[in-house]
Amino acid sequence: MDIGNIKLPEQPLFLAPMEDVTDPSFRFLCKEFGADMVYTEFVASEALIRNIEKTFKKLQISQIERPAGIQLYGHNIDAMVESAKIATEHKPDVIDINFGCPVRKIATRGAGAGMMRDIPKMVEMTRQIVEATHIPVTVKTRLGWDSESKFIVDIAERLQDTGIRALTIHGRTRAQMYRGEADWTLIGDVKNNPRMKIPIIGNGDVDSGTKAKQMFDRYGVDGIMIGRATYGRPWIFREIKHYLQMGAEGGVPELEEKIEIARLHLEKSIEWKGAPRGIYEMRRHFVTYFKGLFNFKDIRTKLVTTLDIQEINDLLDEIKQRYCV
């Protein structure tokens, strides 16, 4: 599979862009476990053109992460075009346009999935961004705004005509948010539309090798993007690739390996964000890394309250001593 001049393997797996999740430390881990392409957190176009330092920092991509994309969102065409030019200077492998985020404060302002209520504007914004950069432009979107407006087959054709190099489709409407099951039927209809020539990447509810194979086989998508299933589970890419290659479950780390993954994640988080912020942002990951351990409340409480790096490492040692036989 190719996106512009980017060569990807057959049946590639993508890490979905997620705010407050896909920072450099998490992207690093996902690449280590086999993600074929990763994306930054959401980059707000208005904040970027106003030179907001926190937003600018999101543009930084290390060589080890590549291929990697910068994802932009916004409701103003001029701001989005200008932000695409700024992003181009940071040399991402792709610039992705976010037409899929369903969060109220974004969508109700006409950005993210909110753009699905104004398809002509969505298409025009995409066209102008494609013309403003030499970097391959891709789009991530949903089936439609609600159940009455699932026009993704037509929208996909119109977006392709602007010159985008790939399209990712989440199998829900904006109205659904993340409720119910993702419907891949229309994703398959887009992929199997003879007019479509660009890669189609499916997204939604893939959390195992079995499901990934099912989606590849049933709907013929070129790639699969994984989002929420990566929470506390960056090794999911290894799991899925093991299943696709071997036809059997595998690749799930034992607890001892999870402990070392958590330790590395902490190190990278602090390296990127410093302390205490890097520690604060690890707390959600600590909870998910060790979810399900029996009689774990005392250690979990300490992990999500302490700001002492040595104490955290001592607690990780205690987990190993208590639970690893």
C-alpha positions as CSV (number, residue, x, y, z in Angstrom):
1,M,0.0,0.0,0.0
2,D,1.3,3.4,-0.9
3,I,0.3,6.9,0.3
4,G,2.0,9.2,-2.2
5,N,5.6,8.3,-2.1
6,I,5.3,6.5,1.3
7,K,5.7,2.7,1.0
8,L,3.7,0.7,3.5
9,P,3.5,-3.1,3.9
10,E,0.5,-5.1,2.8
11,Q,-2.4,-4.8,5.4
12,P,-0.8,-2.0,7.4
13,L,-1.9,-0.9,10.8
14,F,-2.2,2.7,11.8
15,L,-2.3,4.4,15.2
16,A,-5.2,6.8,15.3
17,P,-4.5,10.4,16.3
18,M,-6.0,10.9,19.8
19,E,-5.8,14.0,22.0
20,D,-3.8,13.6,25.2
21,V,-2.9,10.0,24.1
22,T,-0.7,10.0,21.0
23,D,2.1,12.1,22.4
24,P,5.7,11.2,21.3
25,S,6.2,8.7,24.2
26,F,3.1,6.7,23.2
27,R,3.9,6.9,19.5
28,F,7.4,5.6,20.3
29,L,5.9,2.5,22.0
30,C,3.4,1.8,19.3
31,K,6.1,1.9,16.7
32,E,8.2,-0.5,18.8
33,F,5.3,-2.9,18.7
34,G,4.7,-2.7,15.0
35,A,2.4,0.3,14.2
36,D,3.2,1.0,10.5
37,M,2.2,4.7,10.7
38,V,1.4,7.0,13.6
39,Y,-0.1,10.5,14.0
40,T,0.3,13.4,16.3
41,E,-2.4,14.6,18.7
42,F,-4.9,17.0,17.2
43,V,-3.4,20.3,16.1
44,A,-5.7,23.2,16.2
45,S,-5.2,25.5,13.2
46,E,-6.3,28.6,15.0
47,A,-3.8,28.0,17.8
48,L,-1.1,27.2,15.4
49,I,-1.4,30.4,13.4
50,R,-1.4,32.3,16.7
51,N,2.0,30.8,17.6
52,I,0.7,29.0,20.7
53,E,3.8,27.2,22.1
54,K,2.0,24.1,23.3
55,T,0.4,23.6,19.9
56,F,3.7,24.2,18.0
57,K,5.3,21.5,20.1
58,K,2.9,18.9,18.8
59,L,4.4,19.3,15.3
60,Q,7.7,17.7,16.4
61,I,8.3,14.3,15.0
62,S,11.4,12.1,15.6
63,Q,13.0,10.0,13.0
64,I,12.2,6.8,14.8
65,E,8.4,7.5,14.5
66,R,8.4,7.8,10.7
67,P,6.3,7.5,8.7
68,A,4.2,9.9,10.8
69,G,1.5,12.4,10.1
70,I,0.4,15.7,11.6
71,Q,-3.4,16.0,12.0
72,L,-5.0,19.4,11.7
73,Y,-8.5,20.5,12.6
74,G,-10.4,23.7,12.3
75,H,-13.5,25.4,10.8
76,N,-11.9,28.3,9.0
77,I,-10.5,27.6,5.5
78,D,-7.9,30.3,5.6
79,A,-6.6,29.2,9.0
80,M,-6.5,25.6,7.9
81,V,-4.6,26.5,4.8
82,E,-2.1,28.6,6.7
83,S,-1.6,25.9,9.3
84,A,-1.0,23.3,6.6
85,K,1.8,25.6,5.3
86,I,3.3,25.8,8.8
87,A,3.0,22.0,9.3
88,T,4.7,21.5,5.9
89,E,7.8,23.3,7.3
90,H,8.1,20.6,10.0
91,K,8.3,17.9,7.3
92,P,5.7,15.3,8.3
93,D,5.2,12.4,6.0
94,V,1.5,13.3,5.6
95,I,-0.8,16.1,6.6
96,D,-4.1,14.6,7.8
97,I,-7.3,16.6,8.0
98,N,-9.6,15.9,10.9
99,F,-13.2,15.7,9.7
100,G,-14.1,13.0,12.3
101,C,-13.7,14.2,15.8
102,P,-17.2,14.1,17.4
103,V,-16.4,16.0,20.6
104,R,-19.0,18.6,21.2
105,K,-16.8,21.7,21.7
106,I,-15.1,20.9,18.3
107,A,-18.0,19.5,16.2
108,T,-20.6,22.2,17.2
109,R,-18.2,24.9,16.0
110,G,-18.1,23.3,12.6
111,A,-14.7,21.6,12.9
112,G,-13.9,17.9,13.1
113,A,-17.1,15.9,12.4
114,G,-19.0,19.1,12.4
115,M,-17.8,19.7,8.9
116,M,-20.1,16.9,7.7
117,R,-23.0,19.3,7.9
118,D,-21.4,21.5,5.2
119,I,-20.0,19.1,2.6
120,P,-19.2,21.8,0.0
121,K,-17.0,23.6,2.6
122,M,-15.4,20.3,3.5
123,V,-14.5,19.6,-0.1
124,E,-13.3,23.2,-0.7
125,M,-11.1,23.3,2.4
126,T,-9.5,20.0,1.4
127,R,-8.9,21.2,-2.1
128,Q,-7.2,24.4,-0.9
129,I,-5.0,22.4,1.6
130,V,-3.9,20.0,-1.1
131,E,-2.9,22.9,-3.3
132,A,-1.0,24.6,-0.4
133,T,1.5,21.8,0.3
134,H,3.7,19.3,-1.5
135,I,3.2,16.9,1.4
136,P,0.6,14.1,0.7
137,V,-2.7,15.1,2.2
138,T,-5.1,12.5,3.8
139,V,-8.5,12.8,5.4
140,K,-10.1,11.1,8.4
141,T,-13.9,11.3,8.6
142,R,-17.1,9.5,9.6
143,L,-20.1,7.9,7.8
144,G,-22.1,11.1,8.2
145,W,-23.5,13.6,10.7
146,D,-26.4,11.3,11.7
147,S,-28.3,8.3,10.5
148,E,-30.2,10.4,7.9
149,S,-27.0,11.7,6.3
150,K,-24.7,8.7,5.7
151,F,-23.4,10.1,2.4
152,I,-19.9,8.8,2.8
153,V,-19.8,7.0,-0.6
154,D,-20.4,10.3,-2.5
155,I,-18.3,12.3,-0.1
156,A,-15.4,9.9,-0.6
157,E,-15.5,10.5,-4.4
158,R,-15.6,14.3,-4.0
159,L,-12.6,14.2,-1.5
160,Q,-10.6,12.0,-3.9
161,D,-11.2,14.5,-6.6
162,T,-9.4,17.2,-4.6
163,G,-6.2,15.2,-4.8
164,I,-6.0,13.5,-1.3
165,R,-3.8,10.4,-1.2
166,A,-5.8,8.3,1.3
167,L,-9.0,8.3,3.2
168,T,-9.7,6.9,6.7
169,I,-13.3,6.3,7.6
170,H,-14.6,5.7,11.1
171,G,-17.7,3.4,11.0
172,R,-20.0,5.7,13.0
173,T,-21.9,8.9,12.5
174,R,-21.1,12.0,14.6
175,A,-24.4,11.5,16.4
176,Q,-23.4,8.1,17.6
177,M,-20.1,9.4,19.1
178,Y,-18.6,6.1,20.2
179,R,-21.8,4.3,21.1
180,G,-23.0,1.1,19.5
181,E,-21.0,-1.0,17.1
182,A,-19.1,0.5,14.2
183,D,-20.8,-0.2,10.9
184,W,-18.1,-1.2,8.3
185,T,-20.7,-1.9,5.6
186,L,-20.4,1.6,4.1
187,I,-16.6,1.6,4.5
188,G,-16.7,-1.5,2.3
189,D,-19.0,0.2,-0.2
190,V,-16.5,3.1,-0.5
191,K,-13.6,0.7,-0.9
192,N,-15.4,-1.4,-3.6
193,N,-16.6,1.7,-5.5
194,P,-14.9,1.3,-8.9
195,R,-14.3,5.1,-9.0
196,M,-12.1,5.0,-5.9
197,K,-8.4,4.7,-6.6
198,I,-6.9,5.9,-3.3
199,P,-6.3,3.7,-0.3
200,I,-9.2,3.3,2.1
201,I,-8.4,2.8,5.7
202,G,-11.1,1.4,8.1
203,N,-11.5,2.5,11.7
204,G,-13.7,1.5,14.5
205,D,-13.9,-1.4,17.1
206,V,-10.9,-3.4,15.9
207,D,-9.4,-4.7,19.1
208,S,-8.0,-8.1,18.2
209,G,-6.3,-10.0,15.4
210,T,-9.5,-11.9,14.7
211,K,-11.5,-8.7,14.1
212,A,-8.7,-7.2,12.0
213,K,-8.6,-10.2,9.7
214,Q,-12.3,-10.2,9.4
215,M,-12.4,-6.6,8.3
216,F,-9.6,-7.1,5.8
217,D,-11.2,-10.1,4.4
218,R,-14.8,-9.0,4.4
219,Y,-14.5,-5.4,3.3
220,G,-11.2,-5.3,1.4
221,V,-9.9,-2.2,3.1
222,D,-6.3,-1.3,2.4
223,G,-5.4,-0.7,6.0
224,I,-6.8,-0.5,9.5
225,M,-6.5,2.3,12.0
226,I,-6.7,1.5,15.7
227,G,-7.7,4.1,18.4
228,R,-9.3,3.4,21.7
229,A,-8.1,-0.3,21.8
230,T,-4.5,0.9,22.2
231,Y,-5.2,2.5,25.6
232,G,-2.8,0.7,28.0
233,R,-2.1,-1.7,25.2
234,P,0.4,-0.4,22.8
235,W,1.4,-4.0,22.0
236,I,-2.0,-4.6,20.2
237,F,-0.1,-4.0,16.9
238,R,2.1,-7.0,17.7
239,E,-0.9,-9.1,18.6
240,I,-2.8,-8.3,15.4
241,K,0.3,-8.8,13.2
242,H,0.9,-12.2,14.8
243,Y,-2.6,-13.3,14.1
244,L,-2.5,-12.0,10.5
245,Q,0.7,-13.8,9.9
246,M,0.2,-17.0,11.9
247,G,-3.6,-17.4,12.1
248,A,-3.4,-17.8,15.8
249,E,-3.5,-15.6,18.9
250,G,-0.1,-14.4,20.2
251,G,2.1,-11.5,21.0
252,V,0.4,-10.6,24.3
253,P,3.1,-9.7,26.8
254,E,3.4,-11.5,30.2
255,L,3.1,-9.3,33.3
256,E,6.8,-9.0,33.7
257,E,7.1,-7.5,30.2
258,K,4.2,-5.1,30.9
259,I,6.1,-3.8,33.9
260,E,9.1,-3.0,31.8
261,I,6.9,-1.4,29.1
262,A,5.4,0.8,31.8
263,R,8.8,1.7,33.0
264,L,10.0,2.6,29.5
265,H,6.8,4.6,28.9
266,L,7.4,6.6,32.1
267,E,11.0,7.3,31.0
268,K,9.9,8.5,27.6
269,S,7.1,10.6,29.0
270,I,9.4,12.4,31.4
271,E,12.0,12.8,28.7
272,W,9.4,14.5,26.5
273,K,7.3,16.5,29.0
274,G,9.5,16.7,32.1
275,A,8.4,16.2,35.6
276,P,5.8,16.4,37.0
277,R,3.7,16.7,33.8
278,G,5.1,13.5,32.3
279,I,4.2,11.7,35.5
280,Y,0.7,13.1,35.6
281,E,0.0,12.0,32.1
282,M,1.3,8.5,32.8
283,R,-1.4,7.9,35.5
284,R,-4.1,6.8,33.1
285,H,-1.7,4.4,31.5
286,F,-0.6,2.8,34.8
287,V,-4.3,2.1,35.5
288,T,-4.8,0.3,32.2
289,Y,-1.5,-1.5,32.1
290,F,-2.3,-3.4,35.3
291,K,-6.0,-3.6,35.0
292,G,-7.4,-6.8,36.4
293,L,-4.7,-7.6,38.9
294,F,-6.2,-9.1,42.1
295,N,-6.0,-7.1,45.3
296,F,-4.2,-4.3,43.5
297,K,-5.9,-1.2,45.0
298,D,-3.1,-0.3,47.4
299,I,-0.4,-0.2,44.7
300,R,-2.7,1.5,42.1
301,T,-3.5,4.3,44.6
302,K,0.1,5.0,45.1
303,L,0.9,4.9,41.4
304,V,-1.7,7.5,40.6
305,T,-0.8,9.9,43.5
306,T,3.0,9.9,43.9
307,L,5.2,12.3,41.9
308,D,8.4,10.7,43.0
309,I,10.1,8.8,40.1
310,Q,12.0,6.5,42.4
311,E,8.9,5.6,44.3
312,I,7.1,4.7,41.0
313,N,10.0,2.5,40.0
314,D,9.9,0.9,43.4
315,L,6.2,0.2,43.0
316,L,6.8,-1.4,39.6
317,D,9.4,-3.6,41.4
318,E,6.8,-4.5,44.0
319,I,4.3,-5.5,41.3
320,K,6.9,-7.8,39.9
321,Q,7.7,-9.3,43.3
322,R,4.0,-9.7,44.2
323,Y,2.5,-11.0,41.0
324,C,5.3,-12.6,38.9
325,V,6.0,-16.1,39.9
